[in-house]
Amino acid sequence: MLLTFYAGEYEGSPDQVILGAYYDRGLGRWSEPEVWVHVARRATVNPRVFLGPDGAVWLIAPVNYGKRWCSGGTYLFLKRSYDGGRTWTDLELLVERKGLLGKNKPLVEGEYILLPVEWEATWSASFLRSEDGGETWEVVGDLGRAAGARLIQPTVVRLSDGRIMAYMRSQEGKIFVSYSNDNGVTWTCPEPTSLPNPNSGIDMVRLRSGNLVLVYNPTVPLLKPEKLHPAWPRRMPTGFEAWGPRTPLVAALSPDEGRSWPHRIVLEEGDGEYSYPAVIQDSEGAIHVVYTYRREAIKHVRLTEAEFIG
């Protein structure tokens, strides 16, 4: 497995780089992190690593070219690896549109790619969509604007009826949901789910069984609270007027494609921040979750589907 994340003196600092590590199943441990992306005096953020439609490993690398952090100055770049992440190509510009960010893994089906993003300056969830393996892209959806809500960082799954479902982080106290009936071209107006959200990142995966797993913080935002951690940005960007505790962190399982989430595993419940999860299922059926551990490390947890129900 490959893991990628970012680190720096503080969030948004100009020394911020993207790091990567490898998991050795035989030894049962992670390698020491190494720098995968470093742009001098530019903060890199929210990397995503996944198997691309061309068979290479893709690394999405956002780089901030704005004067302020997370305020619309980000460009999305791409690096590729043809040897399992050991070496990487140079950065190439993914799209020329400025101000797109995002955090979660894409939906990749053959030549079709749906990459979740958002307009960082307006806090509105959107998507980059390609039907030719990433040769060309179109930006679709403006879901926050459509709902009149501050929604970012969509996570997407394909449902059994062919629709695509997107869950979104929000400042509105709930995770929001939207559906596409036409392969991501158009989206329903987002609506709040019953699941709380404190303006914190989420991620979701569809298991081979058809069950869904969602990782999130089940708390609600507070109005103008103190910073959660000294490593937060020195100047908070627009869109952070409200947030809430990022503990506990839970993984929930839905047996009915998101209509209910009756099974939960508490991953963390102590003091501190446990956030920005990423979740996948491996070829052997194990569920892997990684997340920020107190803004000081990345933690990896391995789960089985049986643990949710047993």
N, C-alpha and C positions, 0 to 999 in steps of 0.2 A: 504494500500500500504506500501511497504517497500522501504527504500532508504538507500544506502550505499555509502560511500566516504572515502577519507583519509585526514589526517591532521597531521602537525608537525611543528617544528620550521621553517623549510624551506623545499623545495622539495628535497627528498633524505636524509633528516636528520635521524640519527639513532633512534630518538624518534618517528618516524612517525608510526601512528596506523591507523587501519581501524575502522570507526565508523558506526553506524546504527541508524535509526530512523523509527518511525511508524506514518502513517497518520490515524487519527480518523475522519471518514467521518461525524459522528454525531456531533462532536465538531468543525469540520472544521479546524483542526490545527495539526501540527506535534509535536511529543514527543521530549523531550530533547535527544540529541544524547548520545549514550552509546558505550563503546568500545566493538567491536566484535572480533577483532584480534589484539593482541599485542605480538610481538616476541622481546625479550630483545635485544637491540643494533642492531636491523635489521629493515630497512625501509620496510614497507608494502605499496602497491600501487595498483591503478587501480582495485578496487574490482568490481565484477559483481554479482547481485543477481537475481534469476529467479526460476521458478518452474521446477524442474528436472523431468526426465522420471519416477522416482520411487514414485512421488507424494510428495516428500519432497521439501522444499525450499533449493536451492543450493547457496552457496556463494563461488565464485572463489576468492582466496586470494593470489596474487603474493607476494613473499618475496625476497628481494635482499640479496644474499650471496656473491656478488662481492666486490672488493675493491673500485670500482667506481660505481656511480649511472648510471643505464640504459646502461650498457656496456657489457651485456651478462652474468651477474651473477644471474639472477632471476630464481627461481623455482615456479611453480604453485601448490598451495595447494587448498584443498576443505574442506568446513565445510557444514554440513547439519542440517536443523531444521525440526522437525516433529510436531511442534506446532505453525506454522505461524511466526517463527522468534523470539519467546520469549526465547528459549534456543537453544544452538548449540552444535553439537558434537565437538570433538577435531579435530585439523588439520590433514588431511591425504594428502599424496603426490598424486597429480592428475596424473602426468606423470614424468618419471625419466629424461626426456630431460631437459637440462639446457639452459637458454637463450631465452625462449619464454615469451612474455608478452601479449599485446593486451588490449582492453578496452571495446568493445561492446558486447551486449547480443548475445547469440547463437540462432541458429535455432534448435528448439526441436520439433520433430514430432514422437510421439510414442517412440520407442527405439533409434531412430536416433537423433544424436546430431552433429551439425556443429558449433564449437567454433572458432570465429575469433581470430587469434593471429598474431604475427610477430616475426622474429628473431631480437632481439633488437640491437645486435652488428652490423648487416649488413643492417639494415633498409629494410627488405624484408618481405612483407605480406605473411602469410601462414594460415593454418587452422588445428585444431585438429578435427578429424573425428571419430565418434563411431557409430556402428550399433547395439550394445548390451547394451545400456543404460549406457555407461560409464565404463563398466567392462574392455574393452580394447580400446586403441586409436591408431590412426596412424596420422602422420604429413604429410599433403599433400600441394603441391604448394610451390613455391618460386618465388612469383610474381614480387617482386622488381627486383630480378636478371634477370628474364625473360624479363622484359621491359627495363632493363638498367636504372632504375629510383629508387629514394628513396621513397618507399611506405610502410606505416604502418597502423595499426588500421582499418582493414576492417569492414564494416557494411554490413550485408547480408539480402536479402529478397527473397522469392520464387515468381516467376512470374507466370502468368496465363497459360503459355505454359509448365510449369514444370521446366524450367531452374532456376538456382539460380544466382542472380546478386549481385556482391560485388562492393561497392564504397570504395575508399581508400584515406586517407590523404596522402599528398605528399609534397616534397620540390620543385616540378617542376612547381609550380604556378597554377596547376589545380587539381581538384579531378579526380582520375583515376577510370576506370571501367573494370571489368572482368566478364565473364560468365562461368558457368559450365553446361554442357548438360548431365552429368552422376552422378548427386547427390553429387557433390563436390569432385569427385575423381581427375578429371583433370579440368584445367582452361584455358581460352583463354588468349593470351598475353594482359596484361592491356594496355589500351589506354586512353589518356586524354579526359575528357568530356569538355563541354563548361563552366563548373562551376569553378570559381576561388577558390584557397585554399592557405592560408598563412602559411602552415605547422602547421595546427591546427586541433584538433579533430572534427569528424563529427558523426552523427548517423542518422539512417533511420528506418522507420517502414512501413509495408503494412497494410493499414486500411481494415476493413471488406468490405468496398465498392469497394476495388480493387485499390483505389488511393494510392499513396505513399506520405509520408511526410519525408522531409530531413531537418535537422537542421545543419547549418554551418555558418562560417564567410566568407562573399563574398569579401575578399581582397586578395592581392597577397604578396609573400615574398619579403623582401629586403635583400641585401647582407650585412652580418655582422652588423646588427643593434644593438642598445643598448638593454639590458634586458628590458622586458616589465614590470617587477614588482620585487621588492626586494625579494619576496618569491621564485623566480626561483632558481634553484640549484646554489650553490656557484661555483662549477666547472661544466661548461656545458659539457655534454657527446657528443661523436661523433654523428653527425646527426643533429646538431643545428647550421650549418653554415649560414643558412638563415631562417628567419621567418618574418612574417608581423603583422600588427595590428589585434587584436582579438576583434575588434568592427567595424561595427555593428555585431550583431548575429541575423540571420533570420531563420524562418521556411518556407519552400517552399513546395507546393503541386504539384504533377504531376498526371494528369488524364490519361497518356498514358505510364505508367510503365517506366518513366525515360527518354523518348525521349524529353520531354520538361518540364519546371517547370514555368508555367505562373503565378501562384498565390503565393504571398508572404505575410508573416506577420513579421514585424520588432519587435523582442523581446527586443533588447537593441541597443542603438545607441549613448550613451554618452561616455565620456572619461573612460578609464579603460580597463580591460580584462574581456570578457564574452565568455566562452569557455567550451570545454569538455562536450558537451551536451549528454543527454540520452533521448530517446523518446519512449513512449509506448502508446497503446490505451487500455482503461479499458473495463470492461464487459458492461458498459452502453454507450460506444461509445465515451467518452471524451478522448481527446489527452492530455497527460501529458508530459511536458518537464522539466527536471532539468539540471542545469548547474552551473559552477563556476562563482560566482559573485565577480569580482575584486580580486580574490584569497583570499577573506576574509570570504566568506559564500557560501552556496549552495542555489540557488533560484529555486522555483517551480512555474511553470506557467501552467494553465489549459486552453486548447483551444477546440473549436468545429470545425468540418469539415466545417460547414456553414460559419464560420468566414473567411475562405480562399477565398471563392467565392463571399460572400456578400460584 
